[in-house]
């Protein structure tokens, strides 16, 4: 910008801005290149001396651009009609080609393009090709027209905000009666009609008073008519309701009521889908303007009890916009809804609900669902919400400790229902997450581990010296925290000592069992350029296996963690054979920390016993791996036969361990 331009900017009135800035206002940065060509056309057709001006001047320039686009589209349509007439009456091929070339010229083809078209006759260029070009040209102009009208609404709204008397001028009347009226009834692309209603809504939202009379009644009547027209494009209907709200809030309740009187089940599939989309939009529209009219809460209540669960569910998406009493009423209705998707929706975003629902009441909703609901999806979302509420309460301070206690009790009561192994596993994970936010030291340990591992690559090892202050006294708490973090991430492996270090994921290195297995199982379909002699190695003796990383189906390579649908996980509390071999490698006890508890793996004492167990397990690796997935109890007995001691224990003596886990570890000695 030159010095003279800077002076002009400083001396300009505050309302004056560049036309380019007004055109770009409100658009996301990534969308600016999409409309760059249209903005360039508008700037090119406007007066260069009027680039920096009041919004009224820019509104006139943009409105003239829109009028020009509509005129150009009309010319293209007229040229197409003449072409079709001439083509239908052509008597020979020469006349047909002449009509096609003339139509191409009318579409904007210049001499070079016409020469290329003439040469393409008989190859690809014919009447269908030029008609396709016509539709492309019309589509380009309609796109420019729709965007121009949408931008015009913002500019005129700014002009009205500066000069409210603009609505009484001939310019505004002509804008509404001529341009916008024509655009609302556009027979082509629905985006033009959508833009017209959006333009009207944007302007109306900035007008303090309307010049009531025949003109206003015509606008209101036309908008209401579109709101009730089910044959109209659904996006246009949504924009019409937005405009009707800005024009006359009392009118919208009546218009919505007329739509709600029609049952979705009685409509054809496409009409029902459109109506469903519209009703969800109306829920958002009313929720954001609930205080504008006393009839809005009544209409919203009708939508909240709609026959479609998708409409009822949308109430949960906007509940934070409602007054607290109305939000509490809807929350109870949603919690007891017949549709599980709707019931789960009140637990999908805990912080948003807590803006209007007291945390104690929200905890009550969670407790009631965990105590009585039977749906798998609802219960899993409710458990996740319980953890989210506990985390929120911890952030707010000690005043919400009773709520955390209530959450713990609700999860404990849910575990007593023993609906399935899957539910018990989810309850274990939820218990551990709530425990983590309830323990100050555990939170500090978790923050330390996250700081070190948040950007750590898989199998990478990093020192984690701050853990040295907790490991001598509370190693179990460290492992327990690692297990919570591993619920949704790679597994973690910790090596203790004066300089503790942590590994995220696992090493993949040479393993004896893989040599033996591959040597005895030749096949022609093995992956090429891939090492077939590797297995898992573990860095330390405190391991928190991932709760999520598992194979969904058996693989040709044995020993991989396999997802069990009955339990909803891969039984990470049962040691993998590679973990057993790593324990024999280290010659020390290894602990597996999971949400269920701690699995202790104690190798036999003595180098020769460990070596003998290592060789026997490596030789029988495939059979043991298959036994782990089929018969866990027999698998553990087989490992004990090699001299290993494998035990399981829960974290808290006051809380019974998961019976679906402990049953695998029961022996005659402790039964």
Secondary structure, 3 states (H helix, E strand, C coil): CCHHHHHHHHHCCCCCEEHHHHHHCCCCHHHHCCCHHHHHHHHHHCCHHHCEECHHHHHHHHHHHHHHHHHHHHHHHHHHHHHHHHHHCCCCHHHHHHHHHHHHHHCCCCHHHHHHHHHCECCCECHHHHHHHHHHHHHHHHHHHHHHHHHHHHHHHHHHHHCHHHHHCHHHHHHHHHHHHHHHCCCCCHHHHHHHHHHHHHHHCCCCCCCCCHHHHHHHHHHHHHHCCCCCCHHHHHHHHHHHHHHCHHHHHHHHHHHHCCCHHHCCHHHHHHHHHHHHHHHHHHHHCCCCCCCHHHHHHHHHCCCCHHHHHHHHHCHHHCCHHHHHHHHHHHHCCCCHHHHHHCCCCHHHHCCCCCHHHHHHHHHHHHHHCCCHHHHHHHHHHHHHHHHHHHHHCHHHHHHHHHHHHHHHHHHHHCCCHHHHHHHHHHHHHHHHHHCHHHHHHHHHHHHHHCCCCCCCEEECHHHHHHHCCCHHHHHHHHHHHHHHCCCEEEECCCCCEEEECCEEEECHHHHHHHHCCCCCCCCCCCCCCEEEECCCCEEECCCCCCECCCCCCCCCCECECCCCECCCCCCCHHHHHHHHHHCCCEEEECCCCEEEEECCCCHHHHHHHHHHHHHCHHHHHHHHHHCHHHHHHHHHHCCCEEEEECCCCCCCCCHHHHHHHCCCCCC
